[in-house]
Amino acid sequence: MDCLFCSIIKGEIPSAKVFENEYVYAFRDINPNAKVHVLIVPKTHIDSVDRVDESNVSAVAEVLKAIPEIAKICGLSNGYRVITNVGEDGGQSVKHLHFHLLGGEKLPVRLA
């Protein structure tokens, strides 16, 4: 499998790591859309939300559990936004489930 995020998780491609545990890896986006823009990925490869099932839902739960801790590490005490894109029309550019954590400023009220 040739997956950019799997390579980042393995340390084959450098990243600005923000958080890591047994299940989750989080790193700063190289093209940020906000003052704070962190990508949060399960270490288990899942293509997208469309591929979440009974065999991998626990990996997604671990990501969701980690988000508040990552937000705290990033100093996002006044709120933040979490987004995931699915498929080409949804704007998914890497076929590995990931969540965008955005904050550090007042975000515009609009769809991603």
C-alpha positions, 0 to 999 in steps of 0.5 A: 500500500502506498499511503502518505499518512501511513508513511508519516506514521511510520516515520518514513516521511518527516512531520511536525508531530503534536501528539501520538499514542498507541492508536492515534498520530497527530501532526501539523498540516503543511498548508494550514487553513487556520492559525492552528491546523492539525491532522489527526489520523488513526494508526490503523489504515481506514480509507475514509468514513465510508469504510468504518465498520465493526472491525475498525470502529474502535480505532475511530473512537480512539481518535475521537477520544484524543481530540480534546487532549490534542486541542488542549495541547494546541492551546485551543481553550476557546473552541475549535472545529473538527472536519473530515472529508470523504471522497473526491467531491468531499475534498478528500486528498489523502485516502486515509481517514483523517480529521482536521483540527482547526482553531486558534482564531475566530473561524468563519461560520460556513461549511468547511 
